[in-house]
Each structure stands twice: as structure tokens, then as C-alpha cells.
Amino acid sequence: IKLLPFSHTPLTTLADLLMGPAWYAGLTVWLSRTQTATVWSTGVGIIACELCELLMSTLFVRLTGQAVEECSDFDRRFHLISGQRGLYMAILFIGCLFNAPLLAFQAVFVWAGITLLVRAGRIAYHLMRHKQQDTDSSAGV
């Protein structure tokens, strides 16, 4: 069996972009059937964090030519524990085991917010460093 190479098209990029928010929206709808109204604000918050992080990361790649997790050891390590669906699934699974799905969903929101803040700070740091390197190289230093 010969596997064909995967071509990255605008349609696959759009699917990648919508997959995360659709997953969180579905989870929000499911939880809203049995939980309080705070589920909706929590779900929208998670989606907003995910989209903001995706936008920042995409702009960073466009400006620097590399992903933020390629910039330093800290960023590589942080990427392993940052807002990932696998980590969120583990949090939600533990919450459901202890009959606290809303608390787990809120914990996912808190971690998505922490991830967004850390990633924003790291991107700002690397962009300033990148700009400084460009200035130094153009000045002949």
C-alpha cells in the first residue's frame, strides 16, 4: 500500500482552525443540559482563549518563520503542558470521575487562560528579541 503525501490546503487549514472551537462548543452544549448557566461563559471563554492563542501563534510564525515552541527550551517544555486537548480531556475525565464536570470545565478555562497569558508574554519577548537581532544585524554589530 502506497501512502499519498498529505497536502496542506486552505480547506484543511480551515478545518484545523474550526476543530477546537467546535469541540468546545459541543462540550458546552452537552454540559449546559445539566449544569448552571456559567457553562456558557466558561465555554465561550475557552473558545476565545484558543482562538487568540492560535491567532498569536500564526502571526508569530508569519513574522519570524518559526513556531514559538522552537525558540527556547522553556517554550518547548511549556508546549508539552500548555492548552492541548489531550490535557483538557484528562482534566475533564478526572472531573467526571469525581462527579464534578462543571468544576473540571472551569479548570480547563483557567488553564487555557494561563496558557494564553504565558504564550502572549513569550511571543512578545521573542518578537522584541527578533527585532533587536534585526537591528543589530543591519547596524553591522
Secondary structure, 3 states (H helix, E strand, C coil): CCCCCCCCCHHHHHHHHHHHHHHHHHHHHHHHCCCCCHHHHHHHHHHHHHHHHHHHHHHHHHHHCCCHHHCCHHHHHHHHHCCCHHHHHHHHHHHHHCCCHHHHHHHHHHHHHHHHHHHHHHHHHHHHHHHHHHHHHHHCC
